[in-house]
Amino acid sequence: MREINKSLLLNLLYQDGPLSRIDLSRRTLLSPTTVSVLIDEAIKEGIVYESGVSSGTGVGRKMTLLSIKEDNGYVLGIDLSNSPSRCVLLNMRGKVMATQPLKRLIGEESIRSDLIEMIRGFIDSEQIPLDSISRIGVSVPGRITADQASISSIYLNVENMPLKKMLDDAFHIPVNLVNDLDAAGFAERFSGAAKGNETIVYILIDYGVGAGLVLNNQIFRGSTGRAGRIEEYVDFLTDKLAQRLKEQFPDAFATLSEEATVQQFVQLGMDGIEPYASELEPIMHRIAKYCGNVVLLINPEKLILSGWITENEAFFQRLIGVIHQYEDRTDRTPVSASYWKEYGAAVGAATLCLHQMFKMKTIE
């Protein structure tokens, strides 16, 4: 019960701090003595600190406020779904302290030989001791077994790879694996474009494509963990779309990178230049129609879009308008671009680590 009560106090401070001891006692129904004993213990451990006093205008005694100690350690977030991969470092309050792109890793041999070295290089570059990192979160574009024993990913070209054990053995730090779209959606919900929303849909169209669903504050993965697959958008993956454009219009795009090809195509289309405008219009409508059907089905508080479809502001605003046409109702669902963009999955993986650390314990 002591550990359960302590986790309850820490969860409140993490979610809603700063709070006073009296606030904590009132909200948890724990006695003031119990709260003081457990908080004093957390202060000695360096988890909590007295961050100031209340600014009340009354004549009574001002109360000492308590907060989670930001610099008591870090969590690391790794995203293997982007090109390049991404790495982020968060403090104990979820503030991003450092970010770094990492080279894309494909195949189990490449991940085994390079990922650990890349993580160590990032930690060394930030000049922080390894033992100050409390947890490592890794977002993966693919399936993760329920016990996190292995991952399978077409994008990474791996099947039943024991990624968690590999990292556990290398760093001796608790490791948590999460689907990349779930992680990116969680980042938006916790500290991004959907902060405060309990039901959201997050849709990505980039080198990967799919949706992350949060229903009533719970990540929804479906009966077999495959919820969020969107075959309708496969033709619009950055690499597939760029390849088609390069073959169809070599004079315009042959020398450009995949990302630059898609960006230039969208700009030419939005400028009304043919034949690009005529090529772009049906793509926009296919994307918008599917999004409209999704919001009609799920009725989320917000739809978050990410990837190349949000990079051109004129295109994005037009896309929102077309989505609302297909949604076809008066109380239209708000649509926003992702706040964290390409770092969303890494930030989400790290933030989920913090939530695991500060979640309320229960009796098993």
N, C-alpha and C positions, 0 to 999 in steps of 0.2 A: 504493500500500500504506500510505503514511503516513496518508492520509485515512481509509482503511478501519480501520486500527488505532486511530486517534483516535476514530472513531465508535463502535467497540467499547467503549472505555473510558467514553465519555460515556453510552452506553446502559446500561452496568452501574451507573454512578453515579445515573442517573435512575431506574432500576428498583429498585435495592437499596441505594443509598447511605444513610448515609455508609460509605465503605470506605477502607482504607489503601492506600498504594502497593503494599505486599506482597500484600494481598488481591487487588488488580487484576492483579498479575503472576501470581499462582497461578491465578487463574480464567481468564485469557486466554492463558496460556503465553507471554506476551511477556516479554522480558528486563527485569530491574529498571531497566536503563539506558534502554531504550526507553520504558518506562512513565514514568519521571521526566521525560524530555525532553518527551513529549507532554502530560503533566499540567502541567508548568511553563508550557508554551505556552498551555494552556487557562486557567490562572490569570491570566496576563498579559492574555488576551483578556476576562477578567471572567466567564467561563462557570462556572468552578470556584473554590472557595475552601477553605481549611483550616478546618474547622468545629469542631475539638476534638481530643482525644486519646482513645485507647482506655481503657476502664476495667477492663482485665484485672487479675487478682489475683496474677499471677506476679511474680517478682523481675526479669524482663527489662525491657528498655527499652520504654516505652509508645510506641505507633505513632500518628502524626498521621493524623487522619481527614479525608477529602475529601468534599465535597458539591457538588451543583449550586447555583450562586448564585441565590437566589430573586429578588432585586431587580435582576437584570441585564436585565429587560425583561418584556414581557407578551404574552399572546395574547388575541385578542378572539373571542368566540363570539356569533353571531347566530342566532336561531331565528325563521323566518317561518311556522311551522306553528301557532302558538298564537294565541288571541285574548284579550288582546293578544299581539303579538310580544314577544320577550325578548332582552336583551343582557346578556352577562356579561364580566367582565375577570378573567383568571387570571394569577398570576405564574408564574415558570419552574418551580416545583415543583407546579403545578396547584392552588394554593390560590385560592379565590374571593375576589377583592379588592373587587368591586363588582357589583351587579346592577341592572337597570332595565327596567321594562316599556316597550314601544314600541307605538305605535298599529298596528292591523292594516292591512296593505297588500294591496290586491286590484287586479290588473291591471297590465300592464307599464308603463303611463303613470304610475300611482301609485308603483310601485316605483322607477322611474327618477327621478321628481321628489322623492321624500321620503326614500328609504332612506339615501342618502349624507348628507343633511343631518341625519338622525336619528343616524347613527353619529358624525358630527363633534360633534354636541351632547353625546352621551354621553361622548366622549373629553374634550371641554372641561370638562364638569361634574366629571370626576375629576382635572382639572388635571395631566394627564400629556402629555409631548411625543409627537407622532405618531411620531417616529422611534424611540421606545422600544417600539413594538408590532412584534413580529417576524412575526406571521402573523394572518390573519383566517379563521375557519371559519364557514361558513354552512350551517345545516340547512334543507333544503327538503322540503316535503310533495309529492313527485312524483318524476318520472324525471329523471335526470341522465345525459347522454351519457357514454360511456366516457372521452372526452378532456376532459370538463367544459366543453365549448364552449357548451352550452346546457342549459336546463331546460324541462320541460313539467309543468304542474301544474293539475289541475282546480280544486283548492282556491284557488290563487292566480290562476286565470283567465289563465294565460300559456301560450304555445306557442312552443317554440324560442327562448326568450329568452336572450341572451348575458350572463347575470348576472355570471359570473366576469370577463369582459373589462371590463364596466362598473365593477366595483369595483377591478380592477387599474389601470385608467386613472385612477380618482379618487384612489387612495391610494398607488399604487406600492409595495404590500406584497403578498407572496405570499398568494393566496386559495385556500382549499380548500372545495369544495362536497361535502355529504354528505346522504344521505336522512335525514329527521328521526327515523324509527324506529330506523335503524342508529345514529344519534348518541346517542339516548336510551338504547338498550341498552348502548352502549359506556360511557356515563357510569356506569351502574349496575354494570357489570363492573369498571371501573377503580377507582371510589372510592365506590360506592353499595351497594345491597342485595345485589348479586351479586359483590362483590369477592372475587377468588381463584377464581371459578368459570370453567371453560373452555367449558362448553356450557350456554347459557341460552336461554329464550324470553321475550321482552318483548312484552306485549300492551297496547295503548292503546285505550281507548274514551272519547273526548272529542268535540271538534269534528272531529277526525280519528279514523280507526279503522284498525288494522292491527297487524302483528307485526314485530318485529326479531329475527332469528335469529343466534345466535353458536354455531357448531359447531366444537369443538376449537380455540378461540381465533381463528377466522376468521369474519368477517361473511359470511353466506350470502345472496346476492341472487338466486339462480336463474339459469337459462340466458339469460333476457332482462331481468334486473334487476327482475322484478316479484314476487319472492318476498315473502310477508308480507301479501298482500291478503286481507282477511277480509270477504267479502260478507255472511256470516251476521250480522254485527253492524251493518250499515248502518242498520237501523231504530233502533238505540240511540245513534246520534250525539246529542250534547247538544241541538243545535238541532232535529233531527227528532223526538226523543222529547218535547222541551218543546212543540213545536208541536202534536203529537198530544194531549198532556195538556191543553193550553189549550183545544183544540177539544172534547175529550171532557168536561172538567170546568171550564168557564169560571168558575164561582163560586169555585172553590178557587185557580185559578192565573192568571187573566186579567191581573192587575196585577203579577205577578212577572216578574223577568228569566228568561232561559232557564236559567241556572245555578241560580237560586233555585227555579225550578219543579221541576227534577229532584231537587234536594236535599230539598225539602219532600215531594215524592212518595215518595221512599225512606223518609223518616222516618215518614210516615203509614202506609206499608205495614209497616214494621218494628214499629210500635206496634199492629199488628193492626186498624187502622181500615179498614172497608170503605167503598167498593169497592176502595180502593187496595191492600190486602193481596192481594186476588185478582188484581189487575193486575200486581203486582210479582213474584209467585211464578213465573209462567211465564217472565218475563224473566230472572230469576235462573237458572232451569234451562237455558234456551237458552244463556246465557253459559257456565255451568258445564259443560254437556255438550260444547261445542266445545273448551273448555280441557282437559277430560279426555281427549278424543280426541287433541289435540295432544301432550300429555305422554306418552300411550301410544305415539304414533308416533315421537316424537323422543327420548324418555327423557332430558330435560335434567337437569342438576344442580339447577336452580332455575327456577321460573316467576315472573316479575315482572309484576305488574299495575299499571296506571296509569290515571288519569282518574277520572270520577265514581264508578266502581264501588268505589273505595278510600276515598272521603271519609267515609262513614258507617261507623264501626268495627263496629257490630253487623251491618250488612249484609255488610261485607267478611268478617268471621269466618264468617258463615253461608255465604257464597259459597264460601269455602275448603272447608268441610265438604262441600258439595254436589259440588264439583270432585273431591274425594277419593272420593265415592260413585261417580261416573262413571269415575274412574281404576280403581277396583275391583282393587287389589292391595295387598299388605302393605307393600312398600317405597315408600310414597307420596312423591311429589315435593314438596319444600318450596315453599310459595307465599308471596311477600312483596309488600307494597306498594312502589312505587318510592320510593327515598330522595330523589331530586332533584325529584320531582313535576313541576310545570309548567316548571321550569328545566332538566330533563334534557337536552333536545335541544340547548340553547345550551351547556351545560357539556360535553356530549359533543363538539360541533363544535370547541370550543376545545381540549379535551384531545387530540383527534385531531391537532390542529396540533402540540402538544408531542411527540407520538409521532413525527410526521414529522421534527421537528427533531432528535430524539435517537435515531432508529432507526439500526440498523447498516447501513452502506453495504456494497454487494457489488460484485464485478467484473461489469460489464455484458457 
